[in-house]
Amino acid sequence: MTLAGKHILVGISGGIAAYKIPELIRLLKKAGADVQVATTKHALEFVTSLTLQTLSGHKVYSDVFAAINEHSTEHISLPDWADLMIVAPATANVIGKMAHGIADDALTTTFAAMRKPVVIAPAMNTNMYESPATQEAIRMLSQWDNVTMLDAASGELACGTTGKGRMQEIDTLMAAIEYALTPKTLTNKHVLITAGPTQEAIDPVRYISNASTGKMGYALVRSCLCRGAKVTLVSGPTHLSLSAWQAFCPLHILPVTSSQEMCDATTQHFPEADMAILCAAVADFTPSNIAEQKIKKQPGQTSMTINLKTTTDIAATLGQAKQNHQTLVGFALETHNEQANAERKLRSKNLDMIVLNSLQDKGAGFGVDTNKVTLLYADGEKKDLPLCSKQEVADVIVDSLTPSV
């Protein structure tokens, strides 16, 4: 889901975390969204109207009866304009008002008229967050169809204590906005995804691996989560993080290292999955024996031979076990006879679709943010995608599979 062209209404209440919201506005604008801001008067004690207006490019709506308002009913025109509203930080006071229909300022009157997706990010002292009144208000709002209610984070609070009540970080707010804007076409579906490289040990300090970074697989995770799926990710070693999504989405990450560990985890969780997308770059060969000690170069030695054995073919294993209700997707990175090799894998491994990308395509493959792929289906259909971001590729892949799950 791209935010380009989206209308995002940012609501700010009077908590210290309001100082972080200018960065949220900046990132939304950078992503191509048009942003307007509605605040309580107390919010402007923490961040100035001039700052918010400069970053958003619009006047700030903070007073229901201000003469400078563009419309006499700003609290109606803004919800009509917006595709989504995010309230961050949402204080105990504002959460209580929103839950009970109290609309007595610019922010709460705007929220009361909002029928499109809303993300709410609580922020307050731990005792206030855990109070029965606040928890009941959060429970009530969480049941609304258009509301994505974020849990408060734990950590050091502005009052000097440590506990639960911090506003989620900005990357989590951005993820929640993307999530709330995406149609939930995979609700109640369980998707199993593999990503990243594997490392095949030679000795305690050396291994055989490849250049995969996991970017394509992690983009697929985000696409599935946005569409409402429960996701199990079996991930090889990578520097990537999905902590922003774990804050509010049903995501289970199983870190593995070797091809055998990836095979064991994938086969264990496949029976409960509706769809499996095998994006990991799994080693085809692994050392026959792993040295117990670091292999030392001997005086005068000029070469070394390592005996390799084949690894278990995960795609073929799952293809044999696949049930009629399950969809199985593989990836093929080829350097020659690309389509012929991919079609052979599609048939021999009983896949429903295979994603072919070639190292011959500039800007595609390992370690870059873009990809250029061809989707090959078991029924003979073929779809060529132009060079685009890996997230856009992931969205096309997942959307193309949705009708069959």
N, C-alpha and C positions, 0 to 999 in steps of 0.2 A: 504494500500500500504506500503510494507516494503522497506526501503532504502538499505537493505543488498545486496551487490553485484553491486549496481548502481555506475556509473561513473559520478561524479559531478565536473563540472568546475566552479571554483569561480573566478569571475572577480572583481578586486578592482580598483577604481579610486581615485583621490587625494582629498578626503574630510576627515574631522576630524573623522567622523563615522567609518573610516577604522580601528580604534583601537578596534572596537567590533568584527571584522571578525575572528580573531583567535578563539574566542569562537564558532562561527558558524562552523568553520572547525573542531574543537574538537567534537562538537555534531554530525556532519555528520559522522565522523570517528567512534564515539561510536555507531552510528546506523548501522554500517557495510558498509558504502559507501567508495569508493576509491575517493580521492580528489586530483585534481591538481589546480594550481593557475596561473592566468594571471593578470598582473597589468600594469597600466601606471607607468611611472617613478616617477610622483608626489606622487603616492600612497605610495611609499617606504619612503617618508618623514614622514609618520605617523605610519607605521608599518614596521619592518625590514624584509628583505628577509630571514634572518636566522630563524626568528620566524615562518614565513609561511612555509619554507622548513621543519623545524623540526616537525611541527604539521601535515603537509600533507604527509610527507615522499617522496616528489618529489621536483626536482628543480623548482624554480619559473621562469615563462616566463615573462620577463619584458622588453626585448630589442630584437627587430625584427632581428637585425644583430649580436647579441652576439655570440662569438665563442663557448660558453659553451652549446648552445642549442643542444638538443638531435637530432633534425631534422632541416634541412635547411629551411623547411616550417612548422615551429611550429604552425602557425596560421591556417594551414590546418589539420595537424595531430591531434591537440587537439579537434577540433569540430568533427572529425571522431571518436575519442575515447569516447567523452562525451555522456551521456544519456540526460544531462540537463546542462545548463549554468545559473548561477545567477550572476548578476552584482549588487554589493552592497559594498559600497555606489555608486550610480550613480549620478555624479555631473551634473550641468547644461551643462557644456562643453561636457562631454561624451554623455549625452542624445541627445544634438544637433547633434553631429557627427554621432551617431548611426542612428538617424532618417533620415539623409541626405546622408548616404552611404560614409561618410568620414572615411577612414581607414589609419591612419598615426602613429599608435603605436601598441604595442603588444596586448593591450586590444581590440581596435576598429577593428584591422585586424582580430582578432579571432572571434569577434562578427559578422563581415561581412560574414564570412564563415559558420556561425552556422545556420543550418536548423532544428534543433531539439528544444524542449521546452526551452524557456528562461524566467527567472524571473528578473524583473528590480525593484530595490528599490531606488527611488530618495532620495537625502539628500543634502540640501543646505539652504541658507538664504531665509527667506520668500519672500523678494522682487525678488530674482532670481527665486524662484519657481513660483511666480505669474506673471512673465513677459510674455508677449504675445508669445515671441519666444520659451520659455521653454514649455509653455502650448500647443503650436501648435506641438512641437516635441513629447511631451507626447501623444497627441491625435493621431498622426500619428503612433507611435509605438504600441499604444493600439489596433489599428485596425489589426495588423499583427496576423495571425492565430496561430503562435507559441509563441507569447509573452503574459506573464501574468504581467501586469503593476500594481504595488502596488501604492496606494495613499501615499503621505507623511503624517506623523503623526504630530500632534500639540503638542507644549510644549516649554520648555526652549531650546534655541539654543546656539551653541558655541560662537556666536558673542555677547551674553549677552542679546539678546532680546527674547521675547516669541511670538510664532506664528507657522504657518504651514511650515514644511520643514524638520523636524526630520526624520531620517530613521526609518522605522518600527523596533520594537524590534525583537530580535533573534528568539523568539518562533513563531512570525508571519512569518519570513523568512523560518523557517523549515516547517511550515504548507503550505506555498505557494509552496515550492519545492515538497512536497507530492501531492498537488493539481495539479500542472502542469504535473506531471509524470503519473497521473491516467487517463485512457481513459474515455471520457465523455459519458457514457452509459445512464445517466439520464438527459441529456440536455432537457430543457423545461418541466420537470416534477416537480410537487409539492409534497413534502413528509411531512406528519404530524407525529411527533414523541412525545411520552410521556416518561418521565424519572423521576427517583428519588422516594422518598417516599411521602406520604401525612401525614398531622398532623391534628388530629381530636380533637378539643378543648374540655376540660372538664370544665375549668374555665379560667380566664384571664391569668393564668401563667402555666397551665398544659395541656398536650395533650397526646393522644394515637398515637403512630407511629410505625415504624418498622426499620430494620437495613439497608435498601437500601441506597446506596451512590450515585446512578445515573451513575456509571461508564459505565455500559453496554449501557444505553441509549445514553450517550454522545459519546461513540464510534460509535454508529449507526449514529449519526448526522455527525460526521467527514467522515464516509464512504460515505454517501449520498452527502455531499458537494463536496467531491473529485470527484465524478462522474458527477458533473454539475447540481445537483438538487437545486431547491429552497426549503428551509427547514423551517418549523414552528415547534419550540420546545415548548411544554408545560411541564415545569419543576417544580417538587416539590422542597422543600428546600434542597439545597446541597451546598457544598463548592467549587464545580467544576466550571471552567470558560471556555468559548469558545471565549474569547475576541480576541485571535489571529486569529480566523477564521472570526469573524465579521468584521475584518479590510478589507477584500476583497471578502467575499462570501455573497450571499443573504440569510442571516439567521435572522429569527425573533424569539426572545425568549419571551415567556409569563410565567413569574414566578407566581406560584399559591401555596397555602398552603393546603387547605382542599380537600377532594375527590369531594365535590360538585363544588368547583371552577375549579378543573381539568376537571370534566364532562362538565361544562358549556363551558369552553374554547375549549375543544376537539370537542364537537358537533357543536359549532359555525364554526370552521374552516374545519371540515371534508368535507362538500360539495364541496369545491374548491380543494381538494387534489386528486392526482392520487393514492397515497398509504398512508396508515396509519400504523405505527408500534407502538403498545401499549406495551411499555417496563416498564412503571412505576409500582411500587408496591403500588397499590391503596388499601386503607383500605376497608374491606368488611363490617365493622360495625363502627358506629359513635354514640357518646352520644345522647340520645333522647332529653336532655335538657342541655344547657350550663349555668353554674352558672354565674351570673353577678359579683359576688365578689369571691375572693379567698376562697376556701372551707377550713375552719379551723377545725383541730382536736379538738374534745370536751374532757373535762376531763373524763377519764375512758373509752373512746371509744376504742374498739378493732377491729372493722371491718367497712367496708364501701361497699355499693352496688351502682354500676353505671348502670343504664338502657341503653342498646344500641339498636339501630335500624339499619337495613341494609342500605347500600349506593346504589346509582344507579350503575348498572353494565354497565360500559362504553363500553366494548367490545360488549356486547349483543345489546346495543343501536345502536352502529355504524353498527353492523352486519345487523340489521333490515333495516337501511337506506342505506346500500351499493348499489351502482349502478353497472352495468355490467362492466364499464371501471375502476372501483376502485379495489385495492388490499388491503386486511385487514389482518394484522399479529398480533397475540397475543403472550404472554409469560405465561408460567405456571411453578411456582416453587412448587414442590411437595415433600412430606416427605414419602408417602406410595402409593402403587398402581399407581406409577408415570405415566406410559404410558396410562393406562386405564382412569385415570382422565383427562389427557391432551387430549386424543382423544374425550372424552365426551365434553370437552369445545370447541374443534375444530368444532364439529358438531352443538352443541346447540347454538353457538354464530355466526355461519355462517362465520367462518374465512377461509381464503385461506391457511394459514399456522400457526402453533403454534410452539414456541420454548420452549422445555422442558428442564429444568435443575433441578437437585435434590440436596438437602442438604446432601445426602448420598455420593456424590462425593467429595473427598478431593481436595481442591483448587478451588472449584466452589461455586457460590452463592454470598452473600453480602460482600462488603468491601475488596475484593481481586482483583488483576489485571488479573486473569485468569478465565476461565470458561470451562465447559465441558457440551455440550448440544446435544440434539437430535432434528432434524428438522422433523416435521410431517406435511404432506401436505394433502389438502382436497381430492386429487385423490388417496390417500393411500400410496404414496411414503414416504419413511423414510430414513433419512440420519443421521448417528451418527458421531459426530465430536470428535476428541481427545482433551485432555486438552491442551489449548493454550491461548494466550492472548485474552482479551476481544475485542481488536481491530481486531485481526485476525478472531474471531468469527463474529464480525460485518461485516467484508468484505465478508465472505462466505454467510451470510444471505442476504446481499444486492445484491451480484452477482447472487445468486440463484433466486432472484425475478425479476431481470432486464428484462429477456425475456418476462415477462407477463405484463409489464407496458408500 
